[in-house]
Amino acid sequence: MVDVTVDTGSGFTAVGNPFPVDTTLGEIQFIGIAEFSSVQFMSDIAATASEYFWLEEGSASQGATGWYEADGETPAGDTVVAAGKGFLFNEQGTTTAITFSTPL
């Protein structure tokens, strides 16, 4: 197996964990991500079940740069992205390269 990278543009991109093992938001690399970009996990009826935001230390985040719940204070980097599960990525800048590292 090899790493899998998805290049995104501005706005929404559907992305999924391509490997047969769970990972976390913190283990996925988001290169070029703009602050306030988000990932949304959908419910069975296509509504947003949860949303997490990328915040930068010294700006919107009181803590370290990373993923946070909507309150801007609760870290969300340990949020599990199950094997084969998808999410919507909402890029607030121009482009992001999302890389899932091979589990092998």
C-alpha positions in Angstrom: 0.0 0.0 0.0 1.0 3.6 -0.5 -0.1 6.9 1.0 -3.3 8.4 -0.6 -3.5 12.1 -1.3 -6.6 14.1 -2.3 -6.1 17.6 -3.6 -9.0 20.0 -2.9 -10.0 23.4 -4.1 -12.0 26.1 -2.4 -15.3 25.0 -0.9 -16.6 21.5 -0.3 -14.8 18.2 -1.3 -16.1 14.7 -0.3 -13.2 12.7 1.2 -13.1 9.2 2.6 -10.7 7.1 4.6 -9.3 4.8 1.9 -7.8 2.2 4.2 -9.4 -0.8 6.0 -8.3 0.5 9.4 -9.5 3.5 11.5 -7.5 6.7 11.8 -8.0 10.0 13.5 -8.3 13.6 12.2 -4.9 14.3 13.9 -3.2 11.5 12.0 -4.4 12.8 8.6 -2.2 15.4 7.0 -3.8 18.6 5.7 -1.1 20.5 3.9 -2.0 24.1 3.0 -5.1 24.2 5.1 -6.6 27.6 5.9 -7.8 28.5 9.4 -11.5 27.9 9.9 -11.6 25.1 7.3 -13.8 22.3 8.6 -14.7 18.6 8.3 -18.3 17.5 8.6 -19.5 14.0 9.3 -23.0 13.3 8.0 -25.9 11.5 9.6 -27.9 8.7 7.9 -30.3 11.4 6.6 -27.6 13.5 5.1 -27.6 16.2 7.8 -24.4 17.4 9.5 -24.0 15.1 12.6 -20.8 16.8 13.7 -18.4 19.5 12.5 -14.8 20.2 13.5 -12.7 23.3 12.7 -9.0 23.9 12.0 -7.7 26.6 14.3 -4.3 28.1 14.6 -2.4 28.8 17.8 -2.2 32.5 18.6 -5.2 33.3 16.4 -8.6 31.7 17.0 -7.2 28.9 19.2 -6.3 29.3 22.8 -4.4 26.0 22.5 -2.1 24.4 19.9 -2.9 24.5 16.2 -5.3 21.7 15.2 -8.8 20.4 15.1 -11.4 21.7 17.5 -15.1 21.3 18.2 -17.4 24.3 17.4 -16.8 25.8 20.8 -13.2 26.6 19.7 -11.8 25.2 22.9 -12.4 21.4 22.9 -9.6 19.6 20.9 -11.0 17.1 18.3 -7.8 15.6 16.8 -8.6 12.3 18.4 -11.9 12.1 16.5 -12.0 8.7 14.8 -12.4 8.4 11.0 -13.5 4.8 10.6 -12.3 2.6 7.9 -14.0 3.5 4.7 -16.0 6.4 6.3 -16.3 9.7 4.5 -16.6 13.3 5.4 -17.1 16.7 3.7 -14.0 18.9 3.8 -14.8 22.6 3.6 -11.7 24.6 2.5 -11.8 28.2 3.5 -8.6 29.1 1.4 -7.6 28.0 -2.0 -6.2 24.4 -1.9 -5.3 21.7 0.5 -3.6 18.3 0.0 -5.2 15.7 2.3 -2.9 12.7 2.8 -3.9 9.5 4.5 -0.7 7.6 5.5 -0.6 3.9 4.7 -1.2 1.8 7.8 1.4 -0.7 6.7 
